[in-house]
Amino acid sequence: MLAASRATARGRSHIVATVSTSTPNGVPTDASSSYRAIENLIATYAELVDDGDFAGVGILLVDAIFTGGAGSVRGGDATEKMLRDNLIMYICVGSLGPGPIRPSASLAEAA
């Protein structure tokens, strides 16, 4: 089973994919496949959050219950909204160093 979707952030395209060659419901039957699937999920999540691609996180966790400091939500749209509403993003603007911005803010607003 292969499930894939596309998400974009800052002009870069990410492919979010899960692969299972085990059972029809996509649950690996052996421990090593389960460990690898979990590693891939964590790595993909970290990359998407680092890129500020909250829509991509929502796609990745569309069937999940996501729990964070602001509580628990179910589904991709709710996960994306929770991240947008509660995470502070930092970018580096020239010699000014890092500074907080809203995910929807432009570089001009951050400077």
C-alpha positions as CSV (number, residue, x, y, z in Angstrom):
1,M,0.0,0.0,0.0
2,L,1.3,3.4,-0.9
3,A,-0.3,6.7,0.2
4,A,1.3,10.0,-0.9
5,S,0.3,13.6,-0.9
6,R,2.1,16.8,-1.8
7,A,2.6,19.8,0.4
8,T,4.5,23.0,-0.3
9,A,6.3,25.5,2.0
10,R,8.4,28.5,0.9
11,G,8.3,27.4,-2.7
12,R,9.6,23.9,-1.9
13,S,7.6,20.8,-2.5
14,H,7.5,18.0,-0.1
15,I,6.2,14.5,-0.8
16,V,4.7,13.0,2.3
17,A,4.4,9.2,1.8
18,T,3.9,6.1,3.7
19,V,4.6,2.6,2.3
20,S,3.4,-0.7,3.6
21,T,4.0,-4.1,2.1
22,S,2.4,-6.0,5.0
23,T,-1.4,-6.0,5.6
24,P,-4.3,-4.4,3.8
25,N,-4.8,-1.9,6.6
26,G,-1.2,-0.7,6.3
27,V,0.0,-1.9,9.7
28,P,3.4,-3.6,9.5
29,T,3.5,-7.1,10.8
30,D,7.1,-7.2,11.9
31,A,8.8,-5.0,14.5
32,S,11.6,-3.7,12.2
33,S,9.0,-2.4,9.7
34,S,7.1,-0.7,12.6
35,Y,10.3,0.9,13.9
36,R,11.2,2.2,10.4
37,A,7.7,3.6,9.9
38,I,7.8,5.4,13.2
39,E,11.3,6.8,12.4
40,N,10.1,8.1,9.0
41,L,7.0,9.7,10.6
42,I,9.0,11.5,13.2
43,A,11.6,12.7,10.6
44,T,9.0,13.9,8.2
45,Y,7.1,15.7,11.0
46,A,10.3,17.4,12.2
47,E,11.2,18.6,8.6
48,L,7.7,19.9,8.0
49,V,7.6,21.8,11.3
50,D,11.2,23.2,10.8
51,D,10.0,24.5,7.3
52,G,6.9,26.0,8.8
53,D,4.8,23.7,6.6
54,F,1.8,23.3,8.9
55,A,-0.4,22.3,6.0
56,G,2.1,19.5,5.4
57,V,1.9,18.4,9.0
58,G,-1.9,18.4,8.7
59,I,-1.6,16.1,5.7
60,L,0.8,13.8,7.4
61,L,-1.4,13.5,10.5
62,V,-4.8,13.6,8.8
63,D,-5.9,10.4,10.6
64,A,-4.2,11.2,13.9
65,I,-5.0,12.7,17.3
66,F,-2.3,15.3,17.8
67,T,-1.5,16.3,21.4
68,G,0.6,19.4,22.2
69,G,0.9,22.1,24.8
70,A,-2.4,23.6,23.7
71,G,-4.3,20.4,24.1
72,S,-5.4,17.6,21.7
73,V,-7.0,17.8,18.3
74,R,-8.2,15.3,15.8
75,G,-7.5,15.5,12.0
76,G,-5.3,17.4,9.6
77,D,-7.2,20.7,9.5
78,A,-7.4,20.9,13.3
79,T,-3.7,20.0,13.6
80,E,-2.7,22.7,11.1
81,K,-4.8,25.3,12.9
82,M,-3.3,24.3,16.3
83,L,0.2,24.7,15.0
84,R,-0.5,28.0,13.3
85,D,-2.2,29.4,16.4
86,N,0.4,28.3,18.9
87,L,3.9,28.1,17.5
88,I,6.2,31.0,17.3
89,M,8.4,30.9,14.3
90,Y,11.9,32.5,14.1
91,I,13.7,33.5,11.0
92,C,17.1,35.1,10.6
93,V,17.0,38.4,8.8
94,G,20.5,39.6,7.7
95,S,22.6,40.8,10.6
96,L,19.6,41.4,12.8
97,G,19.7,37.7,14.0
98,P,16.6,35.7,14.8
99,G,13.3,37.4,15.5
100,P,9.7,36.1,16.0
101,I,7.2,36.4,13.2
102,R,3.8,35.1,12.5
103,P,3.7,32.2,9.9
104,S,1.8,34.5,7.6
105,A,4.1,37.5,8.0
106,S,6.4,38.6,5.3
107,L,10.2,39.2,5.6
108,A,9.5,42.9,5.4
109,E,7.3,42.7,8.5
110,A,10.1,40.8,10.4
111,A,12.8,43.3,9.6
